[in-house]
Every structure is written in C-alpha cells, then in structure tokens.
C-alpha cells in the first residue's frame, strides 16, 4: 500500500515551509502566484489526495497522447483545481473519458486571480489550437463575456449570476436548483416551522442565485413572511478563511436563531454548523440545516447533513450533447439545460 502524501511531504520536496504549501493548496492569499503554481504542480505529481482527480486526468492523457488521428482539443477553464469533494469532479472525469473515445484531447487551463483582474487568458492557451472550451467555476461576468467572444464553442457548467440580465452568450448546463429546495421548505412549513433562513452569497454564481430564489418562492407561496435577519450573505472570495470569519460575525450578530437554514451548498452549511457548535453544541439540535451537492463531507459530518444530490453522470452526458452539437452546428441558438436533482434527508433535519 502506497504511503499517503502529506503537506509536509510536499514542503520537504520543494524545500519550503509547510505553512506556504498549506496556503497554496487552500487557495489562501499571501503567496506569489508563481509559487502557488509550483506547489500545486508538485502536489499533483506526488498524488496528493486533494488533486487525485487531476492526477488521473494527466495519467489518462499520457496514455492517449500517441493517438495519431485527433479531431481537436477540448479545453477546460477553471479557477480552482477540482478536488474529489467538488460535485464536478466525477462529471469531468466522465467527460474526459468520453471525449477521448470520440477522438479529442482534453487539456486543463487554470484561470488565475491575476488573469481575471487583468482580463487575460492563461499563458499557455492558444485559441487557434482549441476546438471548444468547457468553463467550470468561471463566475466573473466580464471574464465570462470575454471567453464567449473568442469565436470558439463554449459550454458553461454553471455560470455568473446575472440577476435577470442577459445570460452569457453560450450554452449553459445547470443542475435543477429549484425543485428540491422548494419542496424541502414547503415541507418545513407544513410541519409548522416558519422561521427559516438562507446562508450564502447568492450573487456568487447562477446556481446560488437560483437556490436563493427557490427558498424565497417557497416561503412567499405559503404566505410566510421572510425574516431578513435570517438571510446571511457572507461574500464568496478567493480566501475561504475570510468568508468563514465574515459568516461567524453574521451568526454572532443574530439576536435569535431561526428553526432552519437553507444553505447555498454543503460547505457553507458545514462551516455554519461548525461555527455554531463552537458557540453551543446544543444549537445543532435546534436548527435544521440543508446543504446542496451531496459531497463526501456531507455524509461524514456529524450530524450528517441533509442535502440535494447532483447526478454527475447525467450532467456529463448532457454536457457532451451540448458540446458536440455546438461544435457541429456553431450557429444554432444558445441553450440552457437543467439536470434533475434529488433531496437527501439526513440527521441535520431529522428532529
């Protein structure tokens, strides 16, 4: 059995401090972008658990590089590396597998904070060699528009929140963010629970915006007034620690607690539950929590988190359909497709 790679192993291999490696892997501010890239690359090479998904892609890429007849190259644009906890990881794994079977190569490009701030493309990206682009975690509206203007077929898996404005000029693939949240909130109200809040930066991306509006729709449809005190909006930033600190302040400022929180995703829910547990462990038996994504962490956290399951395989096949048909017919009207999701009830709401 191979030895588990640790942060200290990576630090020793590069001759740098453990703290610097931790900052790079956790996407924390305070280190140079070149240093961050060097650390991430070493982590991938060594097979660090958080980047096992990327390592498997690179291994598969090496195994197919000898194919002499390739139809083209599909690029993945992403602002973070998709670790195994991210809902898109198994989806992109399946897309990569199918794309190679169809005769395309698959290349990952990380869009850095600097790229977004300066409106520049990754240094090694050459649009003349790219057949199409898949965008995940690309939520900056202006940067998204720039990608759409490259003259290359583009598919967004999720996208920037537009608040009713014209969406990106590209095909968009989303999970159903509405049905299960609305059903969950309606179920709480039927049980007499009406003090329900929402946690998450609903301007962060289209999915968060739709989940927030699903919560609002269910409340308003039942003629239940929304208590604005219970709408907590910590701003999503590249520094997760800052977001957690802000969420902690928002929770501390509440003069009373709701009966339930709908959260933008599992990690927002888990962060909130951990912060409340630090205040008073009993609060986790008084406030119900719903996440979204059905991450691995949602199952092992205590109490196990109720969530909404995303069908990654169905998302992958829908993405392939959108992408291949767009490559074949680049002038067709843009499409937005939703893939069904399922409510998963666990201990965090079962009381």
N, C-alpha and C positions, 0 to 999 in steps of 0.2 A: 504493500500500500504506500503510495507516494506521500511525501511529507507535505502537510498543509503550509502554504506560503503565507507568511505574516507581513505586516507593515514593517517590522524590524528587519526581516529578510531583504525587503526591497531597499530599505535605507542602507543596510550593510553593503549591498551590491553596488549602490551608487556612491557610497562614501559620504552620505549626507545624514541629517538628523531624522529621527523617527517623526518628530513634530512636523517637519517640512513635508514628508511623504503623506502624513495624515491630512494635511491641509489640501494637498493636490488631489487626493482620492476623494475627499469630501467636498471638493469644489469650493473651498473657503478662500476668501480674499487674503492678500498679504504676501503672495509669492509671484515671481515673474512668470509670464505666460510660457516662455521657452522652458523654464524649469518644470512647470506643470506638465507640459507635453512630454518632456523627457521621462518624468516619473511615471506618467500614465503608460507610456510605451513599454517601459521596463516591467510594470505591473502586468501588462498584457502578455509580454514574453514569458514571464515567470509563472503565469497561470493563476494570478491572484483571484480569489473567489468572486469578487465583485465584477470582474471582467471576463469570466469564463465564457460568456456569450460571444464577446468579441474574439476571444482566442479560437473558439470553434469555427467562427466565420473565416478567420485567417487561415486556419488549417484546411478548411474545405476549399478555399480559394487557391491554395497552393496545389491541391490535388486536381484541380480542373484547369490550371493555367496552361497545360500542354495541349488543350483542345485547339486545333488549327483553324476551325471554322466557327467564329464567334459572330453573332448577329450585331453585337454592340455592347455598350457598358451602361448599366443602371447605377446611378449614384444615390447614396443615402446621405442626406444632410441632417445633422443632429447637433444640438448644443451640448449634450451630455452623452457619455457612454451608457448604453442600455444594459444595466446590470440585470441579474436574474430576478430581481424584485419588481422590475418595471413591466407593466402589462404588455408592452410592445415587444419585449424580448422574444417570447415564443412565436409571436406573429412574424417578426422579421427573420427568425430562423427558418420558418416555413417558406416565406417569400424568397429567401436566398436559395433554398433548395430547389424550388420550382423554377426560378429564373435561370439557374444553371442548367436544369433539364431542358429548358426552352432554347438554350444556346447563347445566353447573355452572361457577361461577367458582372460582378457586384462589388462596388468599391465604396468604402465608408469615408466621409469627409466630416470632420468636426468643425462646426462653426463656433468660433471663439467669441468671448465678450468683445474683444477688440474688433473682430470682423463686423459685428452688429453696430458698434459705436461708430465705426468709420465707413460703414456700408461697403465693405469689400468681401470678396469671395475667398475661400480657403486658398492658400498659396499654391497648392499642387493641383487645383481644379482647372481643367481646360475644357471649356464648354464644347469645343469642336470635336472632342472625343467622347462626348456623353450623349446617349440616346434618350434618356429620361431621368428625372430626379424624383425621389421619394423624400418628403420632409416630415420628420417627427420632432416634436419639441421646438419647432420654429414658430414662435408666437409674437414676435415683433412685427407689427403691421407694415411698417415701411420696408423692413428687410424682406418680408414675405412678398410684397409687391415687386421688389427688385428681382427676386428669383423668378417670379411669373413673367417678367419682361425679358428673360434671356432668350426666348424663342425656342425653348425646349419643353416637351411634355412634362408636366409637373403634377404630382399627386401629394396632397397634404393629408396625413393621418392626424386628425385634429388640426387646429389652426388658431390664428389670433381671434380674440373676442372683438366683434365689431359693433356690438350694441345696436343691432338693427341696420347698420350701414351696409353698403355693398360688400359682399364677401370677396375673398381672394379670387382672382381670375384663373382658376384651376379646378381640377376635380378634387373633391373633399370626401374623405372617409371618416365616419364617426360611429361610435357606439351609441345605442339608444340611451341617452342621458335622462330621459323624461319619465318613461312609463313606471319603472320600479320605484323611483323616489316618490313620485306622486302616489303610488299605491301604498307605500310604507307610511307616508304622512297621513293619508286618509285612514289607514288602519289605526294609527295612534289616536286620531280624533274620534273615531268610532268607540275607542276604549275610554274616552273622556279625558284624554291628555291633549291639552291645547296650548300649553306654554312650550313652544317648540322654536328652536333657533337654528341658525346656519353658520358654519365656520368655513371660511375660505376666501381667497382673493378671486371674486367672480369676474374680474377684469383680466385675469391672467391668461385665459385661453377660452376657446369656444365651448369646450366641454364643461368647464367650471361655470360659465355663464348659463348654460342650459340646465345644469343641475340646480343652480340657484333659482332659476325661473320655474323649474318643476316643483321645488319646495313652495315658492310663492303661489303658484297656481293651485296647488292642493289646499293651501290654507285659505285662499280667497274663495275657492269653490265651495268650501264648507262654511263660509261666512265667519271665519275665525280671524280676528284681528292679529296682525303681525306685530309683535313687540320689538321695536327697533333696538332695544338694549341687547337683545339676544342675537343680533346679526353682527358677527365678529369677522372683520376683514383684515387679517394680517397680510401685509404686502409680500407677494412672492418675489424673492430676489435671488441672485446667484449665490448668496450667502444664506444657507438654511438656518444657521445659528441666529442670525439677525431676525429672521422670520419667527423662530421659536421664542426669542426674547420678547418680540412685539406681541405674540399671542399670549404669552404669560402675563404681560401688562394688561391686556384686554380682559383676560379672565379675572385678574386681581381686582379690576375696577367694577366688576359686576356686584351690585348690592344684593342680588338674589340670583339663584340659578334656575334655568329652565328645567322642564321634565325630560327633554330630549334635544340632541343636536344632530342635525344632518350635516355631514362634512363633505368637502369638495373631493377628497379622496381618502384612502386608507391612512396615508402617512400624516395628513392633517389631523385625522381622528386620533391616531395613536399618540401624536405629540400632545394634543389637548388632554387626553386621558392620563398621560404620564405627568403633565403639569398639575392636573387636579389631584392626582394621587399623592404628589408631594405636599399639597396643601392639607388634604384629608382623604385618606383611603376610602372612607365611607361614601364619598361622593360618587364613586364608580358603581355603587349600588343604588344611587338615587337618580342618576342622569343616564338616559339611554343614548347610545351612540350608533350612528350608521355611517360607514365609510363608502368607498367606491373603488373598484378594481379587483377585489378578491386576491390581494397579494399574499405571498407566503407569510409575511409578518402578521397579517390579519388573523391567521389560523393559530399561530403560536403565542400571540399576545394573550395576557390574562387580565380581564376576561376576554375570551375570543370575540373578535369584532364582527358584528353583523355588517354586511357589505353588499355590493352589487357585482355579480360575476360577469366579466367580459369574455366572450367566446373568441379566443385568439385565432383558432383555425379558420373560423368563418370570416373573421376580419382579414386574414391573409388571402383567402380565395377571392374576397370582394376587392381587395387591393390589386390583386393580379388582373382581375377582369377589367377594372378601371384603367390600369396602366397599359395593358396590352391593347385594349381597344383604342385608347388615346394615341398610342404610337401608330396604330394602323390608320386611324381617322383623326388627325390632329385638329381639323377644323370643326368638329362636332361641338354642340352646345356643352357647356360645363355641367357636371353632375355632382350631386351630393347624395351619398348613400349612407344609411344607418343600418347597423347590425344589432339584432336583438340582444338584450341582456337579461339576467335573472337575479332576483332578490334572494340573498342567502342570509337566513336569520340564525344568529348565534347568541352567546351568553350576554353580550353587551346590551341586548334589548329584551332578553327573556326574563323579566321580573315585573 
